[in-house]
Amino acid sequence: MRAPSGSNTKDNGPSASSHATDVLIVGAGPGGCTAALQLARHGVRTMLIEKAVFPRDKVCGDALSGKVMRVLGRIDPDLVARVNAHAHRMPSWGVTFVAPGGKALRVPFSRHTGEGEAPGAILPRLDFDAILFDAVKRTNAVQVLEATSAKQYTRTPDGWTVALDGGRSVRCRLVLAADGAHSQFARHVAGSAMDPRHQAAGVRAYYEGITDLDPHGFIELHFLKELLPGYLWIFPLPGGRANVGLGLRSDHVRSRELDLKTELQRLVSSHPTLKYRFANAQIEGPVQGMGLPLASKRHPLSGEGYLLIGDAGHLIDPFTGEGISHAMISGVHAADVAHEALREGRTDAAFLKAYDRRVWRRLGQELAISTRLQDLAHQAWLFDLVVKRANRNPALADTISSMFTDLDLRARLKKPGFYMDLVLGRRLSQ
Ligand SMILES: Cc1cc2nc3c(=O)[nH]c(=O)nc-3n(C[C@H](O)[C@H](O)[C@H](O)COP(=O)(O)OP(=O)(O)OC[C@H]3O[C@@H](n4cnc5c(N)ncnc54)[C@H](O)[C@@H]3O)c2cc1C
């Protein structure tokens, strides 16, 4: 399990027709890169293949939560510094919810907005993913094949033979599939089916010239009546730019026969709460879309000789759409379990189940709460009520703010009593 000598190759030549490694990671998004960095720390012989040439774009809202920054800090504090120093990064100190009735609620992530380093950030994925991939290349401990696609996976007595494009192949003992929302591995090898009730469609575009963007980088979530249980977002970027998009569960997109790309442009130019802010805004490039596999249904994350990371494992938060941190958290656990599996000579499905257990232990509770919130998000009146009451009641506003960092508080959202207190205007018991 040592690092290969002279590795970190960007090696697509005809002589490189067959490779061997212990762990093959497919996909260099946040999940794959985090797994690669963690495997490098463990000294496991690892190869990372990526079909795109970086820097590459990824359709996303570009919002990096506090969880992303914490995982980065644990893997390599230098990465936090590189993200924070990036010229395209907007520090984010909170979130503004706009209820269906039009009332807004500003919820800071911290009691000390503007002091020290911001808890969150918005940084285009073109830049963020390049920082991570660059860090993997710089470790010199992971063999990297860029512009290389995994085409076919064949099980062997020792592990896998993976056919790559250009007639090349890799033999490995474990596959870590981090190949994203449209993962070939998840669909064709692991057999994870797409279910429109547990999948969302999202579209986004970059705009410049929107008025009234928050100076402290508060992200905006607009719960418009016509989009529930989905929402429209405006995530500010430096220089008066913003990432603007919307997301909605795929079964609703189908039943309402919506074209989300058209819907985004229609809403920003005609919705009463948005149109004045977009009056002089310019769209930069096309509106682009992509699927979000939601964690409202648990899929197995492992099997004989493989682990699924991030979107390939359907780990996106069903309420907020957050998936970058979950890809990174699952990447760390996948690397740890892969390391232990190789050390014990146990790459069988029973041993690898430890990975599922660790991921659900870490993320299961908050994903269950978000699943509940997604159910409630159909109720326009409830949003209006929460926002109205919180605007009048600083204690409730503070409770909501703390929910971003305090899971016990968030768990109260699962209890019917919380809503009864709210509806009846009772004091929110702790
Ligand atoms: C519209 C939209 C908005 C979103 N907004 C946010 C947000 O603001 N914040 C947030 O946290 N999350 C957001 N998400 C979710 C987030 O984008 C994903 O959860 C995250 O990118 C998952 O990372 P990943 O590493 O699993 O996959 P990806 O980032 O998709 O990376 C997968 C990689 O695998 C490569 N690949 C695919 N197939 C192959 C193959 N056969 N061979 C080799 N390489 C391959 C791809 O080129 C890609 O680089 C959003 C998603 C969408 C669609």
Ligand as a Chemical Component Dictionary entry (heavy atoms), coordinates in Angstrom:
data_LIG
# 
_chem_comp.id                   LIG 
_chem_comp.type                 NON-POLYMER 
_chem_comp.pdbx_formal_charge   0 
_chem_comp.three_letter_code    LIG 
# 
loop_
_chem_comp_atom.comp_id 
_chem_comp_atom.atom_id 
_chem_comp_atom.alt_atom_id 
_chem_comp_atom.type_symbol 
_chem_comp_atom.charge 
_chem_comp_atom.model_Cartn_x 
_chem_comp_atom.model_Cartn_y 
_chem_comp_atom.model_Cartn_z 
_chem_comp_atom.pdbx_ordinal 
LIG C1  C1  C 0 -28.154 23.275 -9.969  1  
LIG C2  C2  C 0 -27.382 22.742 -8.781  2  
LIG C3  C3  C 0 -27.066 23.586 -7.725  3  
LIG C4  C4  C 0 -26.336 23.105 -6.613  4  
LIG N1  N1  N 0 -25.963 23.990 -5.639  5  
LIG C5  C5  C 0 -25.197 23.559 -4.616  6  
LIG C6  C6  C 0 -24.669 24.495 -3.660  7  
LIG O1  O1  O 0 -24.831 25.718 -3.793  8  
LIG N2  N2  N 0 -23.935 24.012 -2.627  9  
LIG C7  C7  C 0 -23.687 22.668 -2.471  10 
LIG O2  O2  O 0 -23.061 22.271 -1.495  11 
LIG N3  N3  N 0 -24.141 21.775 -3.396  12 
LIG C8  C8  C 0 -24.857 22.187 -4.468  13 
LIG N4  N4  N 0 -25.252 21.289 -5.427  14 
LIG C9  C9  C 0 -24.848 19.881 -5.308  15 
LIG C10 C10 C 0 -23.360 19.712 -5.701  16 
LIG O3  O3  O 0 -23.121 20.292 -6.970  17 
LIG C11 C11 C 0 -22.988 18.223 -5.735  18 
LIG O4  O4  O 0 -23.542 17.588 -4.606  19 
LIG C12 C12 C 0 -21.472 18.000 -5.748  20 
LIG O5  O5  O 0 -20.905 18.489 -6.933  21 
LIG C13 C13 C 0 -21.148 16.510 -5.589  22 
LIG O6  O6  O 0 -19.764 16.295 -5.745  23 
LIG P1  P1  P 0 -19.218 14.897 -6.322  24 
LIG O7  O7  O 0 -17.752 14.912 -6.126  25 
LIG O8  O8  O 0 -20.016 13.771 -5.784  26 
LIG O9  O9  O 0 -19.580 14.922 -7.895  27 
LIG P2  P2  P 0 -19.180 15.971 -9.032  28 
LIG O10 O10 O 0 -18.829 17.263 -8.464  29 
LIG O11 O11 O 0 -20.300 15.924 -10.022 30 
LIG O12 O12 O 0 -17.883 15.342 -9.698  31 
LIG C14 C14 C 0 -17.953 14.159 -10.462 32 
LIG C15 C15 C 0 -16.732 14.104 -11.379 33 
LIG O13 O13 O 0 -16.693 12.809 -12.013 34 
LIG C16 C16 C 0 -16.259 12.972 -13.360 35 
LIG N5  N5  N 0 -16.734 11.797 -14.099 36 
LIG C17 C17 C 0 -18.021 11.448 -14.367 37 
LIG N6  N6  N 0 -18.059 10.296 -15.038 38 
LIG C18 C18 C 0 -16.762 9.882  -15.205 39 
LIG C19 C19 C 0 -16.175 8.756  -15.816 40 
LIG N7  N7  N 0 -16.907 7.790  -16.413 41 
LIG N8  N8  N 0 -14.821 8.650  -15.804 42 
LIG C20 C20 C 0 -14.048 9.616  -15.214 43 
LIG N9  N9  N 0 -14.573 10.699 -14.623 44 
LIG C21 C21 C 0 -15.924 10.834 -14.594 45 
LIG C22 C22 C 0 -16.910 14.276 -13.776 46 
LIG O14 O14 O 0 -16.252 14.859 -14.910 47 
LIG C23 C23 C 0 -16.776 15.127 -12.498 48 
LIG O15 O15 O 0 -15.587 15.890 -12.500 49 
LIG C24 C24 C 0 -25.969 21.738 -6.555  50 
LIG C25 C25 C 0 -26.279 20.884 -7.631  51 
LIG C26 C26 C 0 -26.963 21.383 -8.733  52 
LIG C27 C27 C 0 -27.251 20.471 -9.901  53 
# 
loop_
_chem_comp_bond.comp_id 
_chem_comp_bond.atom_id_1 
_chem_comp_bond.atom_id_2 
_chem_comp_bond.value_order 
_chem_comp_bond.pdbx_ordinal 
LIG C1  C2  SING 1  
LIG C2  C3  SING 2  
LIG C2  C26 DOUB 3  
LIG C3  C4  DOUB 4  
LIG C4  N1  SING 5  
LIG C4  C24 SING 6  
LIG N1  C5  DOUB 7  
LIG C5  C6  SING 8  
LIG C5  C8  SING 9  
LIG C6  O1  DOUB 10 
LIG C6  N2  SING 11 
LIG N2  C7  SING 12 
LIG C7  O2  DOUB 13 
LIG C7  N3  SING 14 
LIG N3  C8  DOUB 15 
LIG C8  N4  SING 16 
LIG N4  C9  SING 17 
LIG N4  C24 SING 18 
LIG C9  C10 SING 19 
LIG C10 O3  SING 20 
LIG C10 C11 SING 21 
LIG C11 O4  SING 22 
LIG C11 C12 SING 23 
LIG C12 O5  SING 24 
LIG C12 C13 SING 25 
LIG C13 O6  SING 26 
LIG O6  P1  SING 27 
LIG P1  O7  DOUB 28 
LIG P1  O8  SING 29 
LIG P1  O9  SING 30 
LIG O9  P2  SING 31 
LIG P2  O10 DOUB 32 
LIG P2  O11 SING 33 
LIG P2  O12 SING 34 
LIG O12 C14 SING 35 
LIG C14 C15 SING 36 
LIG C15 O13 SING 37 
LIG C15 C23 SING 38 
LIG O13 C16 SING 39 
LIG C16 N5  SING 40 
LIG C16 C22 SING 41 
LIG N5  C17 SING 42 
LIG N5  C21 SING 43 
LIG C17 N6  DOUB 44 
LIG N6  C18 SING 45 
LIG C18 C19 SING 46 
LIG C18 C21 DOUB 47 
LIG C19 N7  SING 48 
LIG C19 N8  DOUB 49 
LIG N8  C20 SING 50 
LIG C20 N9  DOUB 51 
LIG N9  C21 SING 52 
LIG C22 O14 SING 53 
LIG C22 C23 SING 54 
LIG C23 O15 SING 55 
LIG C24 C25 DOUB 56 
LIG C25 C26 SING 57 
LIG C26 C27 SING 58 
# 
